[in-house]
Amino acid sequence: MKDFNSYTGGDKKQNDPDGMADMAKMMAKAFEGKGEADILRAIYKEAERGRKAGTLTDSDLDNFYAALYPMLDSAKRKKLEQVINKLKKM
């Protein structure tokens, strides 16, 4: 995982359906073959680094959530929401 902004559509791609498709493909490739625990570790590690550096805001986390939300089923959406809430408390 490079950083949160690369997944939140920090540029004009955020509102571009083609940009979202590209982002989904990039994320799928980055996490191919990894389990949920590996993915969560990567998210927490990047979030901790961003929070310590002062470069990860609650708004960035909300954008990250919004980018992933459409790709998840209801159970995973709930899990992601819990993760985002925990990250916001860092």
ChimeraX attribute file (.defattr): number of C-alpha atoms within 10 A of each C-alpha:
attribute: neighborCount
match mode: 1-to-1
recipient: residues
	/A:1	14
	/A:2	9
	/A:3	15
	/A:4	20
	/A:5	15
	/A:6	14
	/A:7	23
	/A:8	22
	/A:9	19
	/A:10	13
	/A:11	11
	/A:12	8
	/A:13	15
	/A:14	17
	/A:15	10
	/A:16	12
	/A:17	10
	/A:18	11
	/A:19	15
	/A:20	19
	/A:21	12
	/A:22	14
	/A:23	20
	/A:24	17
	/A:25	11
	/A:26	15
	/A:27	15
	/A:28	12
	/A:29	10
	/A:30	13
	/A:31	14
	/A:32	10
	/A:33	9
	/A:34	10
	/A:35	9
	/A:36	11
	/A:37	9
	/A:38	12
	/A:39	15
	/A:40	13
	/A:41	11
	/A:42	16
	/A:43	18
	/A:44	17
	/A:45	14
	/A:46	17
	/A:47	22
	/A:48	15
	/A:49	14
	/A:50	15
	/A:51	17
	/A:52	11
	/A:53	9
	/A:54	9
	/A:55	12
	/A:56	20
	/A:57	15
	/A:58	14
	/A:59	11
	/A:60	17
	/A:61	20
	/A:62	15
	/A:63	19
	/A:64	20
	/A:65	18
	/A:66	14
	/A:67	17
	/A:68	18
	/A:69	16
	/A:70	12
	/A:71	11
	/A:72	12
	/A:73	9
	/A:74	11
	/A:75	9
	/A:76	14
	/A:77	16
	/A:78	13
	/A:79	12
	/A:80	18
	/A:81	15
	/A:82	12
	/A:83	16
	/A:84	19
	/A:85	14
	/A:86	11
	/A:87	18
	/A:88	16
	/A:89	8
	/A:90	10
